[in-house]
């Protein structure tokens, strides 16, 4: 008999573990730089390894999911997270001369588990018997947002109280979260998951227009969410001239809080996901444009924070919508959607950095910046973040097109 409550708890705790994987390493970067002498450019590469590994896992599952024992993979995913986090701690501790190698190996391993979880947890939640599966899906993703808030705040407080030398203890404490998920999965019977292998119609899924439009939609949703998530603090400091501590607290942290709030509200009261998605991209466009164009730093900071509420349902909401339109898509569908979201989450923030550096280095744009009464970096950051508004404006007609399509099914 399927114990839906226990399996949901296992999925939710694993989603908190994903928040650990995504948010703990960055708050340790300065510690690694000071303790092991690792350059910031090499530390930045750890983020690239993280996203690249997750994207690779998404793509592997998109085309070869029928080769995997899915129930066993679901149950082992938390254990892979634990192994990666332990290596992340142990290698630099016992082999400090090659600390970076250990950080890379640990990152790749726990990022692989995060990629697996991204694909499989949504599929498991969608397959569980439920009175309101849409709200269960929203709850899964809202827990990630609240987990991110907890990891950043508790991790920062822990390091402040016990010093950065205690980073190993902090990491091992957080490793208990995926260990709990692993224990919850033990002995639990999982619901039957549609794999979508070669004999089960995956070729039909690949030809489904709604499927690929949905992948593009979650690409834009992932870009809109992660662009502001990664740049809210830097944008507040550079473009708005707000001290870093206030930018972190009232920009980045409030963004995460409103992100979690939006998902939690949908979990409790949400319905009509199509309308919420349209409202979300319109709201995101308004917030991005306000942040970029406003001359008042407080207004700009509020816009950064409220972006979290606007984009809160763009990732989980697209998963809910595609599940409604292609109910037999199975693991392959969720893998394709995860790949699209991860690609957007990688490309969006990177574009901001590229545009910012390009504008700041241009003599012509520097002249324009001086005419506008700002520095080249300020103008560059504003131009960079404007890419978020472009993503949102492109998303509006795309989402309307998807909603007009008739529900399609794969066989």
Secondary structure, 3 states (H helix, E strand, C coil): CCCHHHHHHHHHHHHHHHHHHHHHHHHHHHHHHHHHCCCHHHHHHHHHHHHHHHHHHHHHHHHHHHHCCHHHHHHHHHHHHHHHHHHHHHHHHHCHHHHHHHHHHHHHHHHHHHHHHHHHHHHHHHHCCCCCHHHHHHHHHHHHHHHHHHHHHHHHHHHHHHCHHHHHHHHHHHHHHHHHHHHHHCCCCCCCCCCCCHHHCHHHHHCCHHHHHHHHHHHHHHHHHHHHHHHHHHHHHHCCCCCHHHHHHHHHHHHHHHHHHHHHHHHHHCCCHHHHHHHHHHHHHHHHHHHHHCCCHHHHHHHHHHHHHHHCCHHHHHHHHHHHHCCCCHHHHHHHHHHHHHHHHHHHHHHHHHHHHHHHCCHHHHHHHHHCCCCHHHHHHHHHHHHHHHHHHHHHHHHHHHHHCCCCCCC
